[in-house]
Amino acid sequence: MYIGVTNNLKRRVGEHKSKLNIGFTFKYNVDRLVYYEEFTSIKEAILREKRMKKWNRKWKDELITGFYPEWENSFTTLN
């Protein structure tokens, strides 16, 4: 599971799908968007990211399942 911040979600997911950056998502073949949150403030977004990175896997799974029980790919619903 990957947690990150971006100012362009479509572009960032595309980078992950294209394996453009050698890193965590490349190494673990993470390329499916299953959950995202939008913020008007980059400071708020970074704070949320840092907090969520400290969560255990069970909490992250429960958050995602609460919104997307089947963990469907959310990328196709982006505007």
Biopython code that builds the backbone (N, CA, C, O; Angstrom):
import numpy as np
from Bio.PDB.StructureBuilder import StructureBuilder

atoms = [
    (1, "MET", "N", (0.853, -1.169, 0.000)),
    (1, "MET", "CA", (0.000, 0.000, 0.000)),
    (1, "MET", "C", (0.900, 1.234, 0.000)),
    (1, "MET", "O", (1.873, 1.318, 0.749)),
    (2, "TYR", "N", (0.550, 2.174, -0.850)),
    (2, "TYR", "CA", (1.325, 3.406, -0.997)),
    (2, "TYR", "C", (0.460, 4.589, -0.597)),
    (2, "TYR", "O", (-0.709, 4.667, -0.976)),
    (3, "ILE", "N", (1.029, 5.501, 0.163)),
    (3, "ILE", "CA", (0.347, 6.739, 0.538)),
    (3, "ILE", "C", (1.247, 7.886, 0.094)),
    (3, "ILE", "O", (2.446, 7.885, 0.372)),
    (4, "GLY", "N", (0.667, 8.858, -0.594)),
    (4, "GLY", "CA", (1.459, 9.984, -1.064)),
    (4, "GLY", "C", (0.601, 11.205, -1.308)),
    (4, "GLY", "O", (-0.626, 11.152, -1.226)),
    (5, "VAL", "N", (1.270, 12.306, -1.609)),
    (5, "VAL", "CA", (0.618, 13.586, -1.884)),
    (5, "VAL", "C", (1.022, 14.025, -3.284)),
    (5, "VAL", "O", (2.176, 13.871, -3.683)),
    (6, "THR", "N", (0.068, 14.570, -4.022)),
    (6, "THR", "CA", (0.349, 15.110, -5.351)),
    (6, "THR", "C", (-0.607, 16.250, -5.649)),
    (6, "THR", "O", (-1.671, 16.358, -5.039)),
    (7, "ASN", "N", (-0.222, 17.096, -6.586)),
    (7, "ASN", "CA", (-1.125, 18.163, -7.027)),
    (7, "ASN", "C", (-1.826, 17.788, -8.325)),
    (7, "ASN", "O", (-2.609, 18.572, -8.863)),
    (8, "ASN", "N", (-1.542, 16.569, -8.837)),
    (8, "ASN", "CA", (-2.177, 16.101, -10.065)),
    (8, "ASN", "C", (-2.308, 14.578, -9.979)),
    (8, "ASN", "O", (-1.390, 13.844, -10.346)),
    (9, "LEU", "N", (-3.440, 14.125, -9.499)),
    (9, "LEU", "CA", (-3.633, 12.705, -9.215)),
    (9, "LEU", "C", (-3.604, 11.847, -10.482)),
    (9, "LEU", "O", (-3.001, 10.774, -10.485)),
    (10, "LYS", "N", (-4.247, 12.307, -11.553)),
    (10, "LYS", "CA", (-4.239, 11.536, -12.797)),
    (10, "LYS", "C", (-2.817, 11.322, -13.307)),
    (10, "LYS", "O", (-2.448, 10.215, -13.699)),
    (11, "ARG", "N", (-2.026, 12.390, -13.296)),
    (11, "ARG", "CA", (-0.641, 12.288, -13.754)),
    (11, "ARG", "C", (0.147, 11.324, -12.878)),
    (11, "ARG", "O", (0.891, 10.484, -13.383)),
    (12, "ARG", "N", (-0.018, 11.447, -11.571)),
    (12, "ARG", "CA", (0.745, 10.614, -10.636)),
    (12, "ARG", "C", (0.399, 9.129, -10.772)),
    (12, "ARG", "O", (1.290, 8.280, -10.759)),
    (13, "VAL", "N", (-0.875, 8.822, -10.901)),
    (13, "VAL", "CA", (-1.267, 7.424, -11.090)),
    (13, "VAL", "C", (-0.718, 6.914, -12.421)),
    (13, "VAL", "O", (-0.266, 5.773, -12.515)),
    (14, "GLY", "N", (-0.760, 7.754, -13.436)),
    (14, "GLY", "CA", (-0.192, 7.383, -14.733)),
    (14, "GLY", "C", (1.290, 7.062, -14.628)),
    (14, "GLY", "O", (1.770, 6.120, -15.259)),
    (15, "GLU", "N", (2.014, 7.839, -13.836)),
    (15, "GLU", "CA", (3.441, 7.573, -13.620)),
    (15, "GLU", "C", (3.638, 6.209, -12.963)),
    (15, "GLU", "O", (4.535, 5.457, -13.345)),
    (16, "HIS", "N", (2.813, 5.895, -11.990)),
    (16, "HIS", "CA", (2.917, 4.599, -11.318)),
    (16, "HIS", "C", (2.598, 3.460, -12.288)),
    (16, "HIS", "O", (3.291, 2.444, -12.315)),
    (17, "LYS", "N", (1.548, 3.641, -13.080)),
    (17, "LYS", "CA", (1.165, 2.600, -14.040)),
    (17, "LYS", "C", (2.245, 2.390, -15.103)),
    (17, "LYS", "O", (2.461, 1.267, -15.561)),
    (18, "SER", "N", (2.917, 3.465, -15.491)),
    (18, "SER", "CA", (3.968, 3.399, -16.514)),
    (18, "SER", "C", (5.318, 2.987, -15.942)),
    (18, "SER", "O", (6.275, 2.794, -16.691)),
    (19, "LYS", "N", (5.403, 2.851, -14.622)),
    (19, "LYS", "CA", (6.651, 2.466, -13.950)),
    (19, "LYS", "C", (7.771, 3.462, -14.251)),
    (19, "LYS", "O", (8.922, 3.071, -14.443)),
    (20, "LEU", "N", (7.420, 4.774, -14.294)),
    (20, "LEU", "CA", (8.400, 5.801, -14.615)),
    (20, "LEU", "C", (9.425, 6.031, -13.506)),
    (20, "LEU", "O", (10.577, 6.364, -13.783)),
    (21, "ASN", "N", (9.016, 5.856, -12.274)),
    (21, "ASN", "CA", (9.907, 6.105, -11.147)),
    (21, "ASN", "C", (10.272, 4.796, -10.461)),
    (21, "ASN", "O", (9.404, 4.033, -10.035)),
    (22, "ILE", "N", (11.567, 4.555, -10.367)),
    (22, "ILE", "CA", (12.033, 3.368, -9.659)),
    (22, "ILE", "C", (11.952, 3.686, -8.167)),
    (22, "ILE", "O", (12.661, 4.564, -7.675)),
    (23, "GLY", "N", (11.106, 2.988, -7.468)),
    (23, "GLY", "CA", (10.918, 3.231, -6.045)),
    (23, "GLY", "C", (9.956, 2.215, -5.478)),
    (23, "GLY", "O", (9.828, 1.105, -5.994)),
    (24, "PHE", "N", (9.279, 2.603, -4.412)),
    (24, "PHE", "CA", (8.366, 1.700, -3.716)),
    (24, "PHE", "C", (7.318, 1.115, -4.652)),
    (24, "PHE", "O", (7.116, -0.099, -4.679)),
    (25, "THR", "N", (6.646, 1.978, -5.423)),
    (25, "THR", "CA", (5.551, 1.499, -6.272)),
    (25, "THR", "C", (6.056, 0.616, -7.406)),
    (25, "THR", "O", (5.353, -0.296, -7.841)),
    (26, "PHE", "N", (7.259, 0.878, -7.882)),
    (26, "PHE", "CA", (7.865, 0.025, -8.905)),
    (26, "PHE", "C", (8.230, -1.329, -8.305)),
    (26, "PHE", "O", (7.901, -2.380, -8.854)),
    (27, "LYS", "N", (8.912, -1.278, -7.173)),
    (27, "LYS", "CA", (9.388, -2.505, -6.518)),
    (27, "LYS", "C", (8.239, -3.446, -6.163)),
    (27, "LYS", "O", (8.348, -4.658, -6.344)),
    (28, "TYR", "N", (7.147, -2.893, -5.662)),
    (28, "TYR", "CA", (6.027, -3.713, -5.200)),
    (28, "TYR", "C", (4.860, -3.762, -6.191)),
    (28, "TYR", "O", (3.791, -4.280, -5.866)),
    (29, "ASN", "N", (5.063, -3.224, -7.395)),
    (29, "ASN", "CA", (4.055, -3.248, -8.459)),
    (29, "ASN", "C", (2.718, -2.641, -8.009)),
    (29, "ASN", "O", (1.653, -3.208, -8.254)),
    (30, "VAL", "N", (2.793, -1.501, -7.360)),
    (30, "VAL", "CA", (1.604, -0.788, -6.882)),
    (30, "VAL", "C", (1.182, 0.181, -7.980)),
    (30, "VAL", "O", (1.898, 1.138, -8.275)),
    (31, "ASP", "N", (0.022, -0.064, -8.585)),
    (31, "ASP", "CA", (-0.417, 0.835, -9.662)),
    (31, "ASP", "C", (-1.932, 0.989, -9.734)),
    (31, "ASP", "O", (-2.459, 1.440, -10.750)),
    (32, "ARG", "N", (-2.632, 0.622, -8.675)),
    (32, "ARG", "CA", (-4.091, 0.714, -8.672)),
    (32, "ARG", "C", (-4.517, 1.720, -7.604)),
    (32, "ARG", "O", (-4.144, 1.587, -6.438)),
    (33, "LEU", "N", (-5.290, 2.716, -7.998)),
    (33, "LEU", "CA", (-5.807, 3.708, -7.062)),
    (33, "LEU", "C", (-7.080, 3.157, -6.431)),
    (33, "LEU", "O", (-8.066, 2.914, -7.126)),
    (34, "VAL", "N", (-7.060, 2.961, -5.113)),
    (34, "VAL", "CA", (-8.241, 2.419, -4.444)),
    (34, "VAL", "C", (-8.890, 3.426, -3.495)),
    (34, "VAL", "O", (-10.013, 3.210, -3.040)),
    (35, "TYR", "N", (-8.196, 4.518, -3.195)),
    (35, "TYR", "CA", (-8.751, 5.507, -2.277)),
    (35, "TYR", "C", (-7.967, 6.805, -2.432)),
    (35, "TYR", "O", (-6.750, 6.789, -2.616)),
    (36, "TYR", "N", (-8.675, 7.923, -2.356)),
    (36, "TYR", "CA", (-7.987, 9.213, -2.331)),
    (36, "TYR", "C", (-8.836, 10.230, -1.589)),
    (36, "TYR", "O", (-10.051, 10.079, -1.463)),
    (37, "GLU", "N", (-8.173, 11.263, -1.105)),
    (37, "GLU", "CA", (-8.834, 12.383, -0.437)),
    (37, "GLU", "C", (-8.351, 13.659, -1.103)),
    (37, "GLU", "O", (-7.210, 13.736, -1.559)),
    (38, "GLU", "N", (-9.211, 14.648, -1.157)),
    (38, "GLU", "CA", (-8.845, 15.940, -1.737)),
    (38, "GLU", "C", (-8.777, 16.996, -0.639)),
    (38, "GLU", "O", (-9.587, 16.999, 0.288)),
    (39, "PHE", "N", (-7.800, 17.889, -0.757)),
    (39, "PHE", "CA", (-7.598, 18.970, 0.203)),
    (39, "PHE", "C", (-7.400, 20.276, -0.549)),
    (39, "PHE", "O", (-6.890, 20.283, -1.669)),
    (40, "THR", "N", (-7.801, 21.370, 0.063)),
    (40, "THR", "CA", (-7.555, 22.680, -0.536)),
    (40, "THR", "C", (-6.219, 23.245, -0.081)),
    (40, "THR", "O", (-5.693, 24.174, -0.695)),
    (41, "SER", "N", (-5.671, 22.692, 0.984)),
    (41, "SER", "CA", (-4.406, 23.158, 1.537)),
    (41, "SER", "C", (-3.357, 22.054, 1.466)),
    (41, "SER", "O", (-3.594, 20.936, 1.923)),
    (42, "ILE", "N", (-2.196, 22.367, 0.891)),
    (42, "ILE", "CA", (-1.118, 21.385, 0.816)),
    (42, "ILE", "C", (-0.635, 21.018, 2.224)),
    (42, "ILE", "O", (-0.233, 19.880, 2.467)),
    (43, "LYS", "N", (-0.675, 21.974, 3.137)),
    (43, "LYS", "CA", (-0.253, 21.684, 4.511)),
    (43, "LYS", "C", (-1.157, 20.631, 5.152)),
    (43, "LYS", "O", (-0.676, 19.728, 5.836)),
    (44, "GLU", "N", (-2.464, 20.749, 4.930)),
    (44, "GLU", "CA", (-3.414, 19.763, 5.458)),
    (44, "GLU", "C", (-3.182, 18.393, 4.814)),
    (44, "GLU", "O", (-3.239, 17.366, 5.490)),
    (45, "ALA", "N", (-2.925, 18.386, 3.520)),
    (45, "ALA", "CA", (-2.700, 17.132, 2.805)),
    (45, "ALA", "C", (-1.448, 16.422, 3.321)),
    (45, "ALA", "O", (-1.463, 15.209, 3.531)),
    (46, "ILE", "N", (-0.391, 17.161, 3.520)),
    (46, "ILE", "CA", (0.856, 16.578, 4.019)),
    (46, "ILE", "C", (0.687, 16.078, 5.446)),
    (46, "ILE", "O", (1.218, 15.024, 5.797)),
    (47, "LEU", "N", (-0.037, 16.811, 6.266)),
    (47, "LEU", "CA", (-0.304, 16.373, 7.641)),
    (47, "LEU", "C", (-1.094, 15.065, 7.645)),
    (47, "LEU", "O", (-0.781, 14.151, 8.408)),
    (48, "ARG", "N", (-2.117, 14.975, 6.793)),
    (48, "ARG", "CA", (-2.913, 13.743, 6.696)),
    (48, "ARG", "C", (-2.041, 12.576, 6.219)),
    (48, "ARG", "O", (-2.131, 11.469, 6.751)),
    (49, "GLU", "N", (-1.201, 12.831, 5.218)),
    (49, "GLU", "CA", (-0.301, 11.793, 4.710)),
    (49, "GLU", "C", (0.605, 11.271, 5.829)),
    (49, "GLU", "O", (0.735, 10.061, 6.009)),
    (50, "LYS", "N", (1.220, 12.168, 6.566)),
    (50, "LYS", "CA", (2.130, 11.759, 7.641)),
    (50, "LYS", "C", (1.403, 10.956, 8.715)),
    (50, "LYS", "O", (1.937, 9.977, 9.235)),
    (51, "ARG", "N", (0.189, 11.375, 9.041)),
    (51, "ARG", "CA", (-0.587, 10.636, 10.044)),
    (51, "ARG", "C", (-0.938, 9.240, 9.554)),
    (51, "ARG", "O", (-0.794, 8.261, 10.286)),
    (52, "MET", "N", (-1.402, 9.156, 8.301)),
    (52, "MET", "CA", (-1.816, 7.855, 7.763)),
    (52, "MET", "C", (-0.641, 6.895, 7.603)),
    (52, "MET", "O", (-0.813, 5.683, 7.729)),
    (53, "LYS", "N", (0.529, 7.416, 7.331)),
    (53, "LYS", "CA", (1.704, 6.552, 7.197)),
    (53, "LYS", "C", (2.059, 5.881, 8.525)),
    (53, "LYS", "O", (2.754, 4.865, 8.541)),
    (54, "LYS", "N", (1.590, 6.437, 9.621)),
    (54, "LYS", "CA", (1.833, 5.842, 10.942)),
    (54, "LYS", "C", (0.766, 4.812, 11.316)),
    (54, "LYS", "O", (0.923, 4.078, 12.291)),
    (55, "TRP", "N", (-0.314, 4.760, 10.542)),
    (55, "TRP", "CA", (-1.392, 3.807, 10.819)),
    (55, "TRP", "C", (-0.919, 2.382, 10.558)),
    (55, "TRP", "O", (-0.032, 2.149, 9.737)),
    (56, "ASN", "N", (-1.523, 1.440, 11.265)),
    (56, "ASN", "CA", (-1.242, 0.038, 10.942)),
    (56, "ASN", "C", (-2.081, -0.367, 9.728)),
    (56, "ASN", "O", (-3.019, 0.337, 9.354)),
    (57, "ARG", "N", (-1.748, -1.480, 9.128)),
    (57, "ARG", "CA", (-2.405, -1.921, 7.894)),
    (57, "ARG", "C", (-3.908, -2.145, 8.094)),
    (57, "ARG", "O", (-4.702, -1.853, 7.200)),
    (58, "LYS", "N", (-4.297, -2.658, 9.257)),
    (58, "LYS", "CA", (-5.712, -2.923, 9.530)),
    (58, "LYS", "C", (-6.535, -1.636, 9.449)),
    (58, "LYS", "O", (-7.624, -1.633, 8.875)),
    (59, "TRP", "N", (-6.029, -0.557, 10.011)),
    (59, "TRP", "CA", (-6.759, 0.717, 9.980)),
    (59, "TRP", "C", (-6.903, 1.216, 8.540)),
    (59, "TRP", "O", (-7.964, 1.704, 8.152)),
    (60, "LYS", "N", (-5.846, 1.091, 7.762)),
    (60, "LYS", "CA", (-5.901, 1.528, 6.363)),
    (60, "LYS", "C", (-6.907, 0.688, 5.577)),
    (60, "LYS", "O", (-7.702, 1.216, 4.800)),
    (61, "ASP", "N", (-6.861, -0.616, 5.790)),
    (61, "ASP", "CA", (-7.810, -1.515, 5.119)),
    (61, "ASP", "C", (-9.248, -1.151, 5.472)),
    (61, "ASP", "O", (-10.109, -1.114, 4.593)),
    (62, "GLU", "N", (-9.515, -0.883, 6.741)),
    (62, "GLU", "CA", (-10.869, -0.537, 7.185)),
    (62, "GLU", "C", (-11.331, 0.781, 6.579)),
    (62, "GLU", "O", (-12.498, 0.905, 6.208)),
    (63, "LEU", "N", (-10.456, 1.757, 6.471)),
    (63, "LEU", "CA", (-10.811, 3.040, 5.862)),
    (63, "LEU", "C", (-11.226, 2.836, 4.403)),
    (63, "LEU", "O", (-12.269, 3.329, 3.973)),
    (64, "ILE", "N", (-10.409, 2.112, 3.654)),
    (64, "ILE", "CA", (-10.693, 1.879, 2.236)),
    (64, "ILE", "C", (-11.966, 1.062, 2.067)),
    (64, "ILE", "O", (-12.822, 1.414, 1.256)),
    (65, "THR", "N", (-12.098, -0.008, 2.809)),
    (65, "THR", "CA", (-13.269, -0.877, 2.699)),
    (65, "THR", "C", (-14.554, -0.136, 3.042)),
    (65, "THR", "O", (-15.614, -0.456, 2.504)),
    (66, "GLY", "N", (-14.473, 0.854, 3.936)),
    (66, "GLY", "CA", (-15.644, 1.657, 4.279)),
    (66, "GLY", "C", (-16.188, 2.437, 3.098)),
    (66, "GLY", "O", (-17.393, 2.672, 3.009)),
    (67, "PHE", "N", (-15.306, 2.844, 2.186)),
    (67, "PHE", "CA", (-15.712, 3.601, 1.008)),
    (67, "PHE", "C", (-15.887, 2.714, -0.218)),
    (67, "PHE", "O", (-16.799, 2.921, -1.018)),
    (68, "TYR", "N", (-15.023, 1.743, -0.359)),
    (68, "TYR", "CA", (-15.004, 0.875, -1.539)),
    (68, "TYR", "C", (-14.894, -0.577, -1.088)),
    (68, "TYR", "O", (-13.795, -1.133, -1.067)),
    (69, "PRO", "N", (-16.016, -1.201, -0.725)),
    (69, "PRO", "CA", (-15.990, -2.567, -0.186)),
    (69, "PRO", "C", (-15.273, -3.575, -1.083)),
    (69, "PRO", "O", (-14.676, -4.526, -0.579)),
    (70, "GLU", "N", (-15.320, -3.388, -2.385)),
    (70, "GLU", "CA", (-14.673, -4.326, -3.309)),
    (70, "GLU", "C", (-13.279, -3.874, -3.732)),
    (70, "GLU", "O", (-12.624, -4.542, -4.533)),
    (71, "TRP", "N", (-12.824, -2.742, -3.197)),
    (71, "TRP", "CA", (-11.506, -2.187, -3.534)),
    (71, "TRP", "C", (-11.359, -1.984, -5.046)),
    (71, "TRP", "O", (-10.300, -2.246, -5.617)),
    (72, "GLU", "N", (-12.441, -1.513, -5.687)),
    (72, "GLU", "CA", (-12.375, -1.290, -7.130)),
    (72, "GLU", "C", (-11.400, -0.155, -7.443)),
    (72, "GLU", "O", (-11.093, 0.669, -6.581)),
    (73, "ASN", "N", (-10.930, -0.124, -8.659)),
    (73, "ASN", "CA", (-9.966, 0.871, -9.101)),
    (73, "ASN", "C", (-10.661, 2.218, -9.227)),
    (73, "ASN", "O", (-11.530, 2.377, -10.084)),
    (74, "SER", "N", (-10.303, 3.187, -8.401)),
    (74, "SER", "CA", (-10.921, 4.513, -8.395)),
    (74, "SER", "C", (-10.408, 5.413, -9.504)),
    (74, "SER", "O", (-10.999, 6.459, -9.769)),
    (75, "PHE", "N", (-9.336, 5.034, -10.149)),
    (75, "PHE", "CA", (-8.738, 5.863, -11.193)),
    (75, "PHE", "C", (-9.725, 6.162, -12.318)),
    (75, "PHE", "O", (-9.718, 7.259, -12.877)),
    (76, "THR", "N", (-10.561, 5.203, -12.646)),
    (76, "THR", "CA", (-11.496, 5.382, -13.762)),
    (76, "THR", "C", (-12.596, 6.393, -13.448)),
    (76, "THR", "O", (-13.276, 6.851, -14.365)),
    (77, "THR", "N", (-12.788, 6.752, -12.186)),
    (77, "THR", "CA", (-13.839, 7.700, -11.827)),
    (77, "THR", "C", (-13.312, 9.117, -11.627)),
    (77, "THR", "O", (-14.091, 10.016, -11.311)),
    (78, "LEU", "N", (-12.021, 9.337, -11.802)),
    (78, "LEU", "CA", (-11.464, 10.677, -11.641)),
    (78, "LEU", "C", (-11.941, 11.600, -12.744)),
    (78, "LEU", "O", (-12.098, 11.178, -13.890)),
    (79, "ASN", "N", (-12.171, 12.854, -12.404)),
    (79, "ASN", "CA", (-12.554, 13.864, -13.416)),
    (79, "ASN", "C", (-11.333, 14.356, -14.145)),
    (79, "ASN", "O", (-11.442, 15.204, -15.030)),
]
sb = StructureBuilder()
sb.init_structure("model")
sb.init_model(0)
sb.init_chain("A")
sb.init_seg("    ")
for serial, (resi, resn, name, xyz) in enumerate(atoms, 1):
    if name == "N":
        sb.init_residue(resn, " ", resi, " ")
    sb.init_atom(name, np.array(xyz, "f"), 0.0, 1.0, " ", f" {name:<3s}", serial, name[0])
structure = sb.get_structure()
